[in-house]
């Protein structure tokens, strides 16, 4: 089976990050990458990227159901006396 790789642009789109961020992470050693001999192209192995996504994906905790309470009784709005039309 052939290895599958993502380009820097494809990875930035997938993670919704700027390409400069991907470059910084690669230079800091946070991302595995492959650069073919004699090429300027940087490739990122999909299987390693998916492993990283699994490690860093947070699963929401289950929230216990809340007890429903009676709605608060609404107070009737205060209506002031109608204003009189004043003629000058």
JOPE-V536721 format. One record per residue. RES is the residue in one letter. PHI is phi in whole degrees, -180 to 180 (none if undefined). OMEGA is omega as a letter, one per 30 degrees, with the letter a starting at -180 (NA if undefined). NEAR is the number of other ideal C-beta (glycine too) atoms within 10 Angstrom. Layout:
BEGIN
res = [RES RES]
phi = [PHI PHI]
omega = [OMEGA OMEGA]
near = [NEAR NEAR]
END
This chain:
BEGIN
res = [X X X X X X X X X X X X X X X X X X X X X X X X X X X X X X X X X X X X X X X X X X X X X X X X X X X X X X X X X X X X X X X X X X X X X X X X X X X X X X X X X X X X X X X X]
phi = [none -76 -72 -112 -128 -111 -81 -61 -65 -62 -67 -65 -70 -62 -95 55 -126 -69 -62 -65 -67 -61 -62 -62 -65 -65 -66 -81 85 -86 -124 -77 -148 -137 -127 -59 -58 73 -124 -91 -72 -106 -121 -118 -68 -62 -63 -71 -65 -65 -62 -62 -63 -65 -66 -103 -87 -90 -101 -66 -75 -74 -96 -66 -65 -93 -80 -80 -110 -68 -66 -64 -70 -85 -81 -69 -67 -81 -111 -82 -64 -62 -77 -87 -78 -100 -112 -114]
omega = [a l a a l l l l l l l l a a a l l l l l l l l l l a l l a a l a l l l a l a l a l a a a a a l l l l l l l a a l l l a l l a l a a l a l l l a l a l l l l a l l a a l l l l a NA]
near = [3 4 9 10 19 19 13 18 10 14 22 17 12 14 15 7 13 10 13 10 12 22 14 13 15 17 10 8 7 10 19 13 18 13 11 10 4 5 9 6 10 18 18 20 16 15 10 14 20 10 12 14 11 8 7 7 7 5 5 5 6 6 6 6 6 6 5 6 6 5 6 6 6 6 6 6 5 5 6 5 5 6 6 6 5 5 4 2]
END
